[in-house]
């Protein structure tokens, strides 16, 4: 499932790597793994995440399995321009919470020679593409899609199942209200019936 490609500092050129998937698919773990390897290689690494994501720690990116890396929390993705400094590798987590300015910021960073590693949800709880991730995937050099395991049938899962009825696109800090499901077992609460009940 995981693409193998050289996670090395580009020579004279930057690039964009995108890690997308549903919740519980290991996106953030994969982001942290790549950034830690860059740090071990003595590369300058900086990690950004949106302020909206305070569920585990205010100043670090933490995966569900509690891997962590120090982060800079920002309200607007354009704050990256003044904060990025001379970092060679730039990580961005929970990227689906940023505006479409993410596309230009990542492009500018890569064009200036930086390696940009971006993790985020590719679909919302309805299975609808979660902008700005689709466009980012299109312009990236490398795209990795992480899959979880369907809690109902055990198949590879690409969908985030919301387990409570809410029409809001984002329920922050509500990991208990979600689970991973495959295409066959996924449904939209309030619009359909739970296939797990039949
Ligand atoms: Zn399933």
Boltz pocket constraint, residues with backbone or C-beta under 6 A from the ligand:
constraints:
  - pocket:
      binder: B
      contacts: [[A, 150], [A, 151], [A, 152], [A, 153], [A, 154], [A, 155], [A, 181], [A, 182], [A, 183], [A, 184], [A, 185], [A, 186]]
      max_distance: 6.0
